[in-house]
Amino acid sequence: MTPPAGSGLARVHFNALQAERSVASADGSIVVSGAVLEPLDKTLLLEFVKETRAQIIRLLALPVDEKNIPISLRAIKSDGGSGRCRIHIRVQRNAGVALHVETIEKMSREQLVKALCAGMLRYVLAVETNSVGEPPHDFPVWFSQGVAALLDVVRLQENVDGIAALGDVNHDQGHFDATWRLQWYTRKFNHRSRQQEHFDATWRRWSQGELPPAFTLVENFSPYASADVTLAAQLVAWLIEDTDTKGERISTLLKMLQQQAWSAKGVAQGMGVATLAELDWAWDMWLLNRRWLVLTPRVATPELVSRVQDVLRLFPGSPDIPLDALPFRNMPYDVRILVAYRQEPWAVSLIDTKILQFQRLGSGRSDVFRAMVDDYVLFLQALRRNESQERLNALWTQAEERRKELGVRN
């Protein structure tokens, strides 16, 4: 388009209109605008919003098609103040989700994902309740925080050299510079690599008795989930994980919020349990079962290394050990104590159990971690075959050296 001839004022108005021009997706369901954004920034943000919207719908199994959640993102000038990015969310059933972003150059990807998730959930509720504006009830803030931590948003395949070659673009005017673009669009926004780390952090707090019962954790204004994004992520994973029907859990939670505010009792009903005590038990069982899952293939975290020590320990009176088999002093024992009892039927059975536990623990882990686990398995198999003490000592020493080395690495 050619700028108008004539006065400088006409040119100023023309330039302002050009800067304000929006960028829309092919189906028109996503629009990005704002004079503080360069055309490249608008296009990249459009792709990011599109991908994130699809990821949220898939993760939560929302009962809606992508194009049926219209989203508009408008970058506006800050009114001053702290200089931090603020995202204002507005929802209308007939218009979709509107995000007004102040000081967008300070916006983090996680901040945008949280806002998108909160807005999309509100919009779905507004549609389900036939609300003109905001729905009467909403998901907790920590729920959106947890979703943002769980998301596995793929890297946008942009031309890194092309972006970097742009250099600084009107940075004094509030536009993004090339450094900002690079950290936003070329780093892989992949929280899957941190899933094991997040679970381990929650497991550690739970196993050490630092967390209250589940019915306290899932309250609307839970101080625990609100202050700890890793805990919020695990609570969301638990609440939306369907064992049978895809999306049934989230649909139940949506129906609950159509009728009442978010509460622990409502969550219990959504989880299919009758009491808050049963809700707490379901959370405990989920943590115990998830502890054995390979959440991040080929990664060995410090918590996994400490889990090896748990498998090595023996406690008199545990289900696999007769009550009178081992003395109760000097507890806990490690598996080497079984050398003295390897002819006993209970000891043979326990050795087989430990072998299976180690093989399960090593499945899907890093090569170094599996090598350590294999060394312990070799020790137990040698013990099962009644090999010499010298051979057993050599295998044990090798396994322990690998474990200590791996512990230092992590």
N, C-alpha and C positions, 0 to 999 in steps of 0.2 A: 504494500500500500504506500502511495506517495504522500508525504506530508503536505499540508495545505500551504499555498503561498500567502504572503501577506504579513501581518503583524507577528511579532515574537510571541504575543499572548496566545494566538491561535496555535502556534507550534507547541507551546507549553501544554495546552489542553490536549492536543493530538498525542504528544508523547505520553501524557498521563493515561490517556485511554489505551494506548498501546501497551503500557506497562501493566495495566489492570486486566488485560485480556486473560481469560481463563483457558485452561487445558482440560479436555474431557476425554474419558475413555470412549472406546468405539460404540458401546451401547448407551453411553450417556449417564451411567449410574454413578460415576465418580467424577468430580470436578475439583480442580485445584486452581486457586487464584491468589492474587495479592501483588501490589506494586513493588513490594520489597523482594520479590522473587524474580530471578532471571528465568527465561524460557527453559533453559536446561534444568534448573532446579524444579520447576513445575512438573516437567516430564518425569524426572527421577522420583519425585515424591508421589506422583500419580501411580507409577509402577509399584512403589513400595506399599502404598495404601491398598492397591488391588491385590497384591500378593498376600499381605497381612490379613485382609478381609477373608480371603479364601482359606488361609491357615486357621483362623479363628473358627470359621464355620465347620471345617473338617475336625478340628480338635474337640470342639464342644458338641459336634453332631447336631447343630442347630437345625430345626425343622423349617428351613427357608432356603431359597435359591439365592446365589450371590447377587444377581442383578436386582433382586427385590429388597436389597438394603442399600438405598442411595446414600452416598457419602459426599459431602462437600467440605473441603479444607481451604480456609482463607487465612492468609498471613496478614496480620495488621500491625501497625506501628504501636510500640509500647507507649503507655502514658507516663512512663518514668517509674520511679520507685526502686525496687531491689535489682532490676536488671535481669532477673531470672525469667525463664520461659514460663508462660502460663497458658493453659489450654482450656477454653470455655466450651462446654458441650451443650448443645441444644438438640432436642428431639421432637419431631412432629410426625404424626402417623402418615400424613399425606405428603411430607417433604423429605423425610429421612433423617440422617444424622448430620449435624452441622458442627464443625470444629473451627473455632476462631482462635488462632495462635498468635500470642504476643511474644516478641523477642524470639522469633523462630530460629535465629542463628545459634541460640543457646539450647535448643531442644535436643534431647537425646532420643534414640530410637525406642528405648524401653518406655519413655514417657509417652511417645506417640502411640505405641502398641497398647498401653494401658488405657489411654483415652479412646482409642478405636474400639477396644473390647467393651468398655463401660458404655459407650454410645450405642454399639450394636445390640447389646443385651437390653438396654432401655428401649430401643426401637422395637425389638421383637416383642417385648412386654406391652408396649403401647399398641401395637397391631393386635396382639392377642386380647387385650382388654378393651379395644376399640376406643382408646383414649385420644382426645383431640391433641393434647400436648404431652407433657411428661406422664408416665404411668404412675399409679398410686403407690406402688412399692418397687423396690430395686434390689439388685444383688449387693452384697457388702463390697466396700472398696477393696478389701484384701482379696476378693475373688478375682477381680481384674488384674491385680498385682500378680497373683499366682498364675493366671493364664499367660501373662506376658513372660514369666519365667519358664513356662513349659513350652512355649512356641518354638518351633524349628523353622525360622524364616530363611528361605534360601537367599544366597547372595545374588544380587542383581548383576547380570553380566553386562557391564558397561565398559567402554573403552577407557582404561585407566590413564593411558598416555594422553588421550584427547582431553580428558577432564583436567589433568595436571597442567597441560599446556595453556589452559585458559588464564592461569595466574590469578592474582587478586582482582576481583570484579566489584568495584564500588563498595569496598568493605566499610568505608566510613559512612555509607548510606544505609547500612544494615544488611547488605547482601552477604551471601556466603562467599568465602574464599576457597581456593582449590584444596587447601588442607582440610577444611570442613567437609567438602564433598568426598574427599578420599576416605576419611574415617567413617563417613556414613554409608557409602555405597560400595566400597571395595573390601572392607572387613567382613568376614562371614558371620552373620548374625545367627549363630547356631548354638542354642542352649542345650541341644542334645548331648554335646560333649561334657556338659556340666550336670547332667541328670544324676549320675552316680554320686557326684560330690554333694549335690543338694539332698539326695536321700540320706547319705551317710551323716550329714549334719543333723538332720531331723532324728534319725535313728539314735545317734549319740545322745541327744538331749532326752529322748524318750526313755532309753535304756538306763540312763542315770537318774531318772525320776525328776527331771527338771520341767516336765510339761504337765499341765493339769489334765483332767479328763477331756475327752473329745467334745462333750457337750458344752464345755467352756471355750474350747478352741474355735468352734464354728459359730459362735454368737455373732450377731450382726456387727458389733463394734468390738470385736475380739482384740484386746491389746497385744496378744501373743502373735496372732497371724498378721496383724497390721504392722508390727515392728520387725518381722522376720520374713522376708520374701521367700526364703527356701522352705520354711514351714508352710507358708501360704500355697506354694506350688504343690507340695505333697498333699495338702488338704483338698485342693482342687482335683488333683489326679485321683484321689480316693473317691471324691463325690461324683465324678463323671465317669468313672471306670465301670463299664457294663460288662458283665460276664456272659450274658445271654443275648439281649436285644440291644442293638446299636442305637444310642440316643435316648433310651428309655429314662435314664436317670435325669438328664438335663430337662427332658419334657416334664417329668414329675416336679422338678424344682420350679420350672416356669409356671406350671399350674398352681403350685403353692403360692407363688407371688402374685397371682391373679386374684387371690382371695384374702391373703394376709401378709403381714410384714415378715421378713426373714427372721427365723428363730430356730433354736436348737430342736425344739419339739417338731417344727415343720420339717427340718432336715431329717430327723429320725423317721418321720412318716415317709419321706421321699426315699430313704434308704431301705424301707420295708421292714423296720424294726418297731417294736411296740413301746419300748421304754428308753430313757436316756442311758440307763446302765447297759442295755443291749447295743446302743450306738457306740458307747465307749469300747465295748468288747469287740465290735466289728472293726473299729479303728486299730485296736491292738492286733487283731488277727491279720489285717491287711498289711501292717508293718512287718509282722513276722514272716508272712509269705513273700512279700516283696524283697525281703533281705536277700533272698537267694536268686533273684532275677539278675540277668546281665543287662543292666540299663545302658551301659556304655561299652560296646565291644572293644576289646584290646586295650582297655585302660585298667590299671591297678591303683586304687587310691589307698591312702594310709589306713582307712577304715577296713579295707579288704585285707591288708596285711595283719591288722589286729584280729580279724576274723579267723585267720589261720591259727592264732594262739587259742582262740575259743574252741576250735575243733580238737586241738591237741590236749586240752584240759580234761581231766576226769574228776568227777565228784562222787564220793561214796553216797549211796542211797538214791542215785539217779535211776530212772526207769531201766536202763541197760545194765545196771550193776546191782547184784544182790546186796541187801542191806548189811549183811555181815561179811561181805567179801573183802573189803578194804577197811583198815583202821581209820577213824575219823580225825586223827591228828595229822598235822602237816598238810592240810588241804590247801589248794587243789593239787592233784597229782597230774603228771603228763603221761602220755601213752607208753613211755618207757617202762612204767611200772608193770605193764602187761607181760613183760619178759618173764616175770616170776609166776604168772598165772596162765600162760599161753596154752596149757593143756586143759584148762577149765572150759566147759562148753560156753559159759557166758562170755568169757574172754575171747574165744574164737568168733562168736557172733558179734561182739563189740568191735573187733578188728575189721571184720567185713563191713560193718556200718561206717567206721571211720574212713575206710578206703573209698566208699561211695560218696561220703561227704566231701572228701578232698577232690575227687573227680568232678563232682558237681560244682565245687567252688572254683576250679580252674577252667571250667568250660567257658569259652568266649573271651578269656582274659588275654593280657599281653604275653608275648613269648617268654619273657623273663619270669613273670609270675607263674605261668604254667610249668616252667622248668623247676621252680621251687616246689610247687605242689607235686609234681611227678617224683621228686626226690623223697618227699614224705610217703608217697604211695609205695615207692620201692622199699622204703624201710618197713612199712607195715606188711607188705607182701613177703619180705624176707622173714619177718617175725611170724607170719602165718605158716611159713614153710620150715620153721624151726632151724633157721640158719645160725651160724656161729656168732658168739658175742662180738668177736672181732669185726665180722662183716656188718653186724648191726651198728656197732659204734661208728664205723666208717660212713655208713649211709646217713646216720643221724647227724654227724658232724657236717657232712656236705649240705644237707637240707638246712641246718641252722645257719650256716655261713651265707647261703643264698637269701634266707629270710632277713638276716641282719643287713645284708647289702641292699636289699630291696627296700627295707624300712628307712635306711639312710637316704636312698634316692628319692623317696616320696616325701 
